[in-house]
Amino acid sequence: MAEQLRLRLSAAELHAVHVRPDIEVASVREVVRRAIRDYFDARGRAELVDRVLDRALPRYAQAIKRLAITSDLGNALEQGRRP
């Protein structure tokens, strides 16, 4: 069962919500739903990559340092930050 959501938009956001469907030949509802799905899909992938890197970099830091082609990668790892 679908639930309703009330959302306050700025004038520019509201304009974009009404212009985009004309460009894509889609309904406002379809465009907004697609934008929400795309946002969460992209956010989920980025967070997953961050979590994997947070676990993998410390575990493989020595091997990565040895394989580093540039000193920037090695320096970043030594300072505890991601390259």
Backbone hydrogen bonds, N-H to C=O, Kabsch-Sander energy under -0.5 kcal/mol:
donor,donor_aa,acceptor,acceptor_aa,energy
9,L,7,L,-0.5
14,L,10,S,-2.7
15,H,11,A,-2.3
16,A,12,A,-2.3
17,V,13,E,-2.3
18,H,14,L,-1.4
19,V,15,H,-2.1
20,R,16,A,-2.5
22,D,18,H,-0.5
22,D,19,V,-0.7
23,I,19,V,-1.6
24,E,20,R,-2.6
25,V,21,P,-1.0
26,A,21,P,-2.0
31,V,27,S,-2.3
32,V,28,V,-2.6
33,R,29,R,-2.6
34,R,30,E,-2.4
35,A,31,V,-2.3
36,I,32,V,-2.3
37,R,33,R,-2.5
38,D,34,R,-2.9
39,Y,35,A,-2.2
40,F,36,I,-2.2
41,D,37,R,-2.6
42,A,38,D,-2.6
43,R,39,Y,-2.6
44,G,40,F,-2.4
45,R,41,D,-2.0
46,A,42,A,-2.2
47,E,43,R,-2.4
48,L,44,G,-2.0
49,V,45,R,-2.4
50,D,46,A,-2.3
51,R,47,E,-2.4
52,V,48,L,-2.4
53,L,49,V,-2.6
54,D,50,D,-2.5
55,R,51,R,-1.5
56,A,52,V,-3.1
57,L,53,L,-2.5
59,R,55,R,-1.0
60,Y,56,A,-2.4
61,A,58,P,-0.8
64,I,60,Y,-2.7
65,K,61,A,-2.7
66,R,62,Q,-2.1
67,L,63,A,-1.8
68,A,64,I,-1.0
68,A,65,K,-0.5
74,G,70,T,-1.2
75,N,71,S,-2.9
76,A,72,D,-2.4
77,L,73,L,-2.0
78,E,74,G,-2.3
79,Q,75,N,-1.9
80,G,77,L,-1.3
81,R,76,A,-2.6
